[in-house]
Amino acid sequence: MPLTDSLREEILASVPNLRAFAISLSGNGDRADDLVQETLLRALANIDSFQPGSNLPAWLFTILRNLFRSDYRKRRREVEDLDGNYAKTLKSQPSQNAHLEFEEFRAALDKLPQDQREALILVGASGFSYEDAAKICGCAVGTIKSCVNRARSKLSALLYVEGTEDFGPDDTVRAVIGNGR
């Protein structure tokens, strides 16, 4: 399939959501930007394998997720600052409450198992349907629903929130991860 103007526009429209998802996976803005760039390069290089009429954002998210997992397998042999203790020594502590709340939420989100975090980000922050998220993750719709429910419950417990209804229709996740910020 040739790269048409409408396909190019649809790809570009997906970039903010791809970046938000990449940040949620990697926890690092620079690494997320590299991941999105590599995703777009792979997508353009393999645009002939895209099936017209299928879900382009889901296809792009699948590429991004696969790239992240491949990169993760390579990097797991490296020594990383998993708890962020070393990184905390390199920056000044925030004085604003909103930033502290963001860091609290981010830390709680990072404590979720990978599958739950991915499902919550895809459904909550990126706005994918359960069906599309299941296709991206290569699992059953019920599995995604279960992962999202468990992720919300665990976040509630980690953040000492009374019930998951406080997360509304995923507004908390969307507010934190937003437009790639």
Salt bridges, closest charged atoms under 4 A:
ASP5 OD1 - ARG8 NH1 2.98
ASP33 OD1 - ARG19 NE 2.40
GLU38 OE2 - ARG42 NE 3.32
ASP71 OD2 - ARG75 NE 2.68
GLU103 OE2 - HIS99 NE2 3.66
ASP110 OD1 - ARG106 NE 3.93
GLU118 OE1 - ARG65 NE 2.71
GLU118 OE2 - ARG69 NH2 3.04
ASP170 OD1 - ARG152 NH2 2.27
